[in-house]
Amino acid sequence: METEAASRLFTALGHPGRLSVFRLLMRHAPQPVRPTEIAASLSLRPNTLSHYLSDLEAAGLIGSEREGRSIHYSVALDRASDLIGYLANDCCRGRPDLCQPHLQPKGPVMTDTSTETWNVLFICSGNSARSIFAEAILNERGAGRFRAYSAGTRPGSSLNPFAVEVLRRNGLDISGLRSKHVSEFEGPDAPRMDFVFTVCDAAADEECAPWPGQPMTAHWGLPDPVKATGTDAEKGLAFARTFEALNRRIGAFTALSAEALDRQSLQRRLDDIGRSQD
């Protein structure tokens, strides 16, 4: 990347508002986000957000795609990668002592011969249904290979009773499950995470400090069954569908343990799982 081109990108990111939009889209990458969701998350007026999106798109940092009447925005990952490469190779002169700790983190290489147990954290907003489902499913399906945990950015005091019923109906252990705040896993005595997945858009929108050890991350967003309306039977069906969607995704995730994947290939697989249509 030429210095002039890099300067234009830095100029586009040099405004706090545009930078906040870009950072939010990066937290959802590679999945796209609707402008209404961006505005709600960042408390931006629609016309202000429109200017920010237009400037970022003009710089080539983000792209847009129309689906019906809606427009979805996502980060232009190749362009962002070029900018990071410019910093590493030009400004840092490729010095590994400056660049490697930030740009080339050590990540899991999953093989069928590994005897290591991988720690996995699932995060949603309330930690009463989706992340609880994921924790219980992975601890059942990945026993001895994975150790799953869950947490919420704004957890309630108890698990949703519909979620508890779905877990019981599927024969999963609920004795150790509880609603808890994500801060429990951010302290020095917390388990070191190898994978961190957000399973709701609200959790992905949160600005969280980098996890120690730079674990693999991905966004596996699903609709919140807690918001389902109607009869108890209709609400129960929403929870059952969410459970089955997570069951399929976690099944695909645990299947990766039989393959030798480098970090970049593994990241693509994790992103593909999050994009799967349930």
C-alpha positions as CSV (number, residue, x, y, z in Angstrom):
1,M,0.0,0.0,0.0
2,E,1.3,3.5,-0.9
3,T,1.6,6.1,1.7
4,E,-0.9,8.4,0.1
5,A,-3.5,5.6,0.1
6,A,-2.8,4.8,3.7
7,S,-3.1,8.4,4.6
8,R,-6.7,8.5,3.1
9,L,-7.6,5.5,5.2
10,F,-6.2,7.0,8.4
11,T,-8.1,10.2,7.6
12,A,-11.4,8.2,7.3
13,L,-10.7,6.6,10.7
14,G,-9.5,9.8,12.3
15,H,-12.9,10.8,13.4
16,P,-14.3,9.3,16.7
17,G,-17.7,8.6,15.2
18,R,-16.4,6.9,12.0
19,L,-13.9,4.9,14.0
20,S,-16.7,3.7,16.4
21,V,-18.8,2.5,13.4
22,F,-15.8,0.8,11.9
23,R,-14.9,-0.9,15.2
24,L,-18.5,-2.2,15.6
25,L,-18.5,-3.6,12.1
26,M,-15.2,-5.3,12.8
27,R,-16.7,-7.0,15.9
28,H,-19.4,-8.5,13.6
29,A,-17.0,-9.3,10.7
30,P,-17.4,-11.0,8.4
31,Q,-21.1,-10.8,8.9
32,P,-22.9,-7.6,7.7
33,V,-25.0,-5.3,9.9
34,R,-28.1,-3.2,9.1
35,P,-27.8,0.6,9.7
36,T,-30.7,0.5,12.2
37,E,-28.7,-1.9,14.3
38,I,-25.6,0.3,14.1
39,A,-27.5,3.4,15.0
40,A,-29.2,1.8,18.0
41,S,-26.0,0.3,19.3
42,L,-24.0,3.5,19.0
43,S,-26.9,5.9,19.8
44,L,-26.4,7.7,16.5
45,R,-28.9,9.8,14.5
46,P,-29.7,8.2,11.2
47,N,-28.5,11.2,9.1
48,T,-25.2,11.3,11.2
49,L,-24.7,7.5,10.7
50,S,-25.4,7.9,7.0
51,H,-22.5,10.4,6.7
52,Y,-20.1,8.1,8.6
53,L,-21.0,5.1,6.4
54,S,-20.7,7.1,3.2
55,D,-17.2,8.4,4.2
56,L,-16.0,4.9,5.2
57,E,-17.4,3.4,2.0
58,A,-15.8,6.1,-0.1
59,A,-12.4,5.3,1.5
60,G,-12.9,1.6,0.7
61,L,-12.9,0.4,4.3
62,I,-16.5,-0.9,4.2
63,G,-18.9,-2.2,1.6
64,S,-22.6,-2.4,1.3
65,E,-25.0,-4.9,-0.2
66,R,-28.8,-4.6,-0.7
67,E,-31.1,-7.4,0.3
68,G,-34.7,-6.5,-0.7
69,R,-35.4,-3.1,0.9
70,S,-32.5,-3.4,3.4
71,I,-28.9,-2.4,3.0
72,H,-26.3,-4.3,5.0
73,Y,-22.8,-3.0,5.7
74,S,-19.6,-5.0,6.3
75,V,-15.9,-4.4,6.7
76,A,-13.8,-4.7,3.5
77,L,-11.4,-7.1,5.2
78,D,-8.9,-7.1,2.3
79,R,-8.6,-3.3,2.6
80,A,-8.3,-3.4,6.4
81,S,-5.6,-6.1,6.0
82,D,-3.7,-3.9,3.6
83,L,-3.7,-1.1,6.1
84,I,-2.4,-3.4,8.9
85,G,0.2,-4.7,6.5
86,Y,1.4,-1.2,5.8
87,L,1.8,-0.5,9.5
88,A,3.7,-3.7,10.0
89,N,5.9,-3.7,7.0
90,D,6.5,0.0,6.4
91,C,6.2,1.8,9.7
92,C,7.5,-1.1,11.9
93,R,9.9,-2.3,9.2
94,G,8.6,-5.8,9.8
95,R,10.4,-6.1,13.2
96,P,9.0,-9.2,14.9
97,D,9.6,-7.7,18.3
98,L,7.1,-4.9,17.5
99,C,4.7,-6.6,15.1
100,Q,4.5,-10.3,15.9
101,P,2.9,-10.0,19.4
102,H,0.0,-8.1,17.9
103,L,-0.3,-9.3,14.3
104,Q,0.6,-13.0,14.6
105,P,-0.9,-14.3,17.8
106,K,-0.4,-18.0,18.7
107,G,-3.7,-19.8,18.2
108,P,-5.1,-23.3,18.5
109,V,-4.1,-25.8,15.9
110,M,-6.7,-28.5,16.2
111,T,-5.7,-32.0,15.3
112,D,-7.2,-35.4,16.0
113,T,-4.1,-36.5,17.9
114,S,-4.1,-33.6,20.3
115,T,-4.8,-34.5,23.9
116,E,-5.3,-30.9,25.1
117,T,-8.7,-29.7,26.4
118,W,-9.8,-26.4,24.8
119,N,-11.7,-23.8,26.9
120,V,-14.6,-22.2,25.1
121,L,-16.7,-19.2,26.3
122,F,-20.1,-18.4,24.9
123,I,-21.4,-14.8,25.5
124,C,-24.8,-13.3,25.1
125,S,-26.6,-10.4,26.8
126,G,-28.7,-12.2,29.4
127,N,-27.0,-15.5,29.8
128,S,-30.4,-17.2,30.4
129,A,-30.9,-19.1,27.2
130,R,-28.7,-19.0,24.1
131,S,-25.2,-19.1,25.7
132,I,-26.5,-21.5,28.4
133,F,-27.7,-23.8,25.6
134,A,-24.3,-23.6,24.0
135,E,-22.4,-24.3,27.2
136,A,-24.6,-27.4,28.0
137,I,-24.4,-28.7,24.4
138,L,-20.6,-28.4,24.0
139,N,-19.9,-29.9,27.4
140,E,-22.0,-32.9,26.4
141,R,-20.8,-33.3,22.8
142,G,-17.2,-32.3,23.4
143,A,-16.6,-34.0,26.7
144,G,-12.9,-34.6,27.2
145,R,-12.0,-32.4,24.2
146,F,-13.7,-29.1,25.1
147,R,-14.6,-27.4,28.4
148,A,-17.5,-24.9,27.8
149,Y,-18.4,-21.8,29.8
150,S,-21.0,-19.1,29.3
151,A,-21.6,-15.6,30.5
152,G,-23.7,-12.5,29.8
153,T,-23.0,-8.8,29.4
154,R,-26.2,-8.0,31.3
155,P,-27.1,-11.3,32.9
156,G,-30.3,-11.9,34.9
157,S,-30.6,-13.6,38.2
158,S,-31.8,-16.9,36.9
159,L,-32.1,-19.1,33.8
160,N,-35.2,-18.8,31.6
161,P,-37.7,-21.6,32.6
162,F,-38.4,-22.4,28.9
163,A,-34.6,-22.9,28.4
164,V,-34.4,-25.2,31.4
165,E,-37.3,-27.3,30.0
166,V,-35.6,-27.6,26.6
167,L,-32.4,-28.8,28.3
168,R,-34.2,-31.3,30.4
169,R,-36.1,-32.6,27.5
170,N,-32.9,-33.2,25.6
171,G,-31.3,-35.0,28.5
172,L,-28.6,-32.4,29.3
173,D,-27.2,-31.8,32.8
174,I,-28.4,-28.5,34.2
175,S,-27.0,-28.9,37.8
176,G,-24.0,-26.6,37.2
177,L,-25.6,-24.0,35.0
178,R,-26.2,-20.5,36.3
179,S,-26.5,-16.9,35.0
180,K,-23.3,-15.0,35.5
181,H,-21.5,-11.8,34.3
182,V,-18.7,-11.9,31.8
183,S,-16.4,-10.2,34.3
184,E,-16.0,-13.6,36.0
185,F,-13.8,-14.7,33.1
186,E,-11.7,-11.5,32.9
187,G,-9.7,-11.8,36.1
188,P,-6.3,-13.3,36.6
189,D,-7.6,-16.5,38.2
190,A,-10.2,-17.1,35.4
191,P,-9.7,-20.0,33.0
192,R,-7.6,-19.1,30.0
193,M,-9.9,-19.2,26.9
194,D,-9.0,-20.7,23.6
195,F,-12.2,-19.7,21.8
196,V,-14.8,-17.0,22.5
197,F,-18.1,-16.9,20.6
198,T,-20.8,-14.3,20.8
199,V,-24.3,-15.8,20.2
200,C,-26.3,-12.5,20.1
201,D,-25.9,-9.3,18.3
202,A,-26.0,-7.2,21.5
203,A,-23.0,-9.1,22.9
204,A,-21.1,-8.5,19.7
205,D,-21.9,-4.8,19.9
206,E,-20.2,-4.5,23.4
207,E,-16.8,-3.0,23.6
208,C,-14.8,-5.5,25.5
209,A,-11.1,-5.5,26.4
210,P,-9.0,-8.0,24.4
211,W,-9.0,-11.5,26.0
212,P,-5.7,-12.7,27.4
213,G,-3.8,-15.0,25.1
214,Q,-5.8,-13.7,22.0
215,P,-8.2,-16.6,21.7
216,M,-10.0,-17.4,18.4
217,T,-13.3,-15.5,18.2
218,A,-16.4,-15.6,16.0
219,H,-19.9,-14.2,16.0
220,W,-22.6,-16.8,15.9
221,G,-25.6,-14.5,16.4
222,L,-29.1,-16.0,16.7
223,P,-32.5,-14.4,17.5
224,D,-33.4,-14.1,21.2
225,P,-36.0,-16.7,22.0
226,V,-36.8,-14.8,25.3
227,K,-38.4,-12.2,23.1
228,A,-40.8,-14.7,21.5
229,T,-44.5,-13.9,22.0
230,G,-47.7,-15.9,21.8
231,T,-48.9,-19.0,23.7
232,D,-46.5,-21.0,25.9
233,A,-46.4,-23.6,23.2
234,E,-45.3,-21.0,20.6
235,K,-42.7,-19.6,23.0
236,G,-41.5,-23.2,23.7
237,L,-41.1,-23.7,20.0
238,A,-38.9,-20.6,19.7
239,F,-36.5,-22.0,22.4
240,A,-36.5,-25.4,20.8
241,R,-35.5,-23.9,17.4
242,T,-32.7,-21.9,19.0
243,F,-31.4,-25.0,20.8
244,E,-31.4,-27.0,17.5
245,A,-29.6,-24.2,15.7
246,L,-26.9,-24.1,18.3
247,N,-26.7,-27.9,18.3
248,R,-26.0,-28.0,14.6
249,R,-23.4,-25.2,14.8
250,I,-21.6,-26.9,17.8
251,G,-21.7,-30.2,15.9
252,A,-19.9,-28.5,13.0
253,F,-17.4,-27.0,15.5
254,T,-16.6,-30.2,17.2
255,A,-16.1,-31.9,13.9
256,L,-13.2,-29.6,13.2
257,S,-11.2,-31.5,15.8
258,A,-10.6,-34.2,13.3
259,E,-8.7,-31.9,10.9
260,A,-5.3,-30.3,11.1
261,L,-6.0,-26.6,10.6
262,D,-3.8,-23.5,10.9
263,R,-5.1,-20.4,12.6
264,Q,-6.2,-18.7,9.4
265,S,-8.0,-21.7,8.0
266,L,-9.7,-22.3,11.4
267,Q,-10.9,-18.7,11.5
268,R,-12.6,-19.1,8.2
269,R,-14.3,-22.3,9.3
270,L,-15.6,-20.6,12.5
271,D,-16.9,-17.6,10.5
272,D,-18.6,-20.0,8.1
273,I,-20.4,-21.7,11.0
274,G,-21.7,-18.4,12.2
275,R,-23.0,-17.6,8.7
276,S,-24.8,-20.9,8.3
277,Q,-28.6,-20.6,7.8
278,D,-30.4,-22.5,10.4
